[in-house]
């Protein structure tokens, strides 16, 4: 018998923001779930978005896909920042935040260059990383 999913998943975006903000290599960037006021795509920023995922009932695990949109003042800076963000998130295995523990972190795609049509001057890389998060 499988365990039904919780009525609400943990705010994995907020948890990932906490992980990334704690990493000194990302201290020069804005890490958030929405772009800051006045954002034009050329600032150092890592935007965190949940892209879906699945509940594994018997394990009490939420397995969301996390998309990191990483921006910089130029392509090289954005690439360096993207690598720092993915390294920080991949290193989260075993870390506990509140009642949630990152039990696995697997890169699915990235970093890859992806032009941004909202911000014409943007330099953006995108990564997709799946996290496994125990939920109790």
ChimeraX attribute file (.defattr): number of C-alpha atoms within 10 A of each C-alpha:
attribute: neighborCount
match mode: 1-to-1
recipient: residues
	/A:1	5
	/A:2	9
	/A:3	11
	/A:4	11
	/A:5	16
	/A:6	13
	/A:7	6
	/A:8	6
	/A:9	13
	/A:10	16
	/A:11	9
	/A:12	20
	/A:13	18
	/A:14	14
	/A:15	18
	/A:16	25
	/A:17	19
	/A:18	14
	/A:19	18
	/A:20	26
	/A:21	20
	/A:22	12
	/A:23	14
	/A:24	11
	/A:25	16
	/A:26	19
	/A:27	12
	/A:28	12
	/A:29	18
	/A:30	20
	/A:31	25
	/A:32	19
	/A:33	17
	/A:34	13
	/A:35	16
	/A:36	13
	/A:37	6
	/A:38	7
	/A:39	13
	/A:40	14
	/A:41	21
	/A:42	19
	/A:43	22
	/A:44	22
	/A:45	27
	/A:46	30
	/A:47	19
	/A:48	25
	/A:49	21
	/A:50	18
	/A:51	12
	/A:52	11
	/A:53	14
	/A:54	12
	/A:55	20
	/A:56	16
	/A:57	15
	/A:58	11
	/A:59	12
	/A:60	18
	/A:61	22
	/A:62	24
	/A:63	21
	/A:64	21
	/A:65	22
	/A:66	23
	/A:67	22
	/A:68	27
	/A:69	24
	/A:70	34
	/A:71	29
	/A:72	23
	/A:73	16
	/A:74	16
	/A:75	16
	/A:76	12
	/A:77	18
	/A:78	27
	/A:79	21
	/A:80	16
	/A:81	24
	/A:82	27
	/A:83	17
	/A:84	17
	/A:85	25
	/A:86	20
	/A:87	15
	/A:88	20
	/A:89	23
	/A:90	17
	/A:91	14
	/A:92	18
	/A:93	17
	/A:94	13
	/A:95	14
	/A:96	14
	/A:97	13
	/A:98	8
	/A:99	10
	/A:100	19
	/A:101	20
	/A:102	24
	/A:103	16
	/A:104	17
	/A:105	19
	/A:106	14
	/A:107	17
	/A:108	13
	/A:109	12
	/A:110	16
	/A:111	23
	/A:112	15
	/A:113	15
	/A:114	14
	/A:115	14
	/A:116	15
	/A:117	8
	/A:118	9
	/A:119	13
	/A:120	11
	/A:121	14
	/A:122	23
	/A:123	24
	/A:124	31
	/A:125	25
	/A:126	22
	/A:127	22
	/A:128	22
	/A:129	21
	/A:130	23
	/A:131	26
	/A:132	23
	/A:133	28
	/A:134	20
	/A:135	18
	/A:136	11
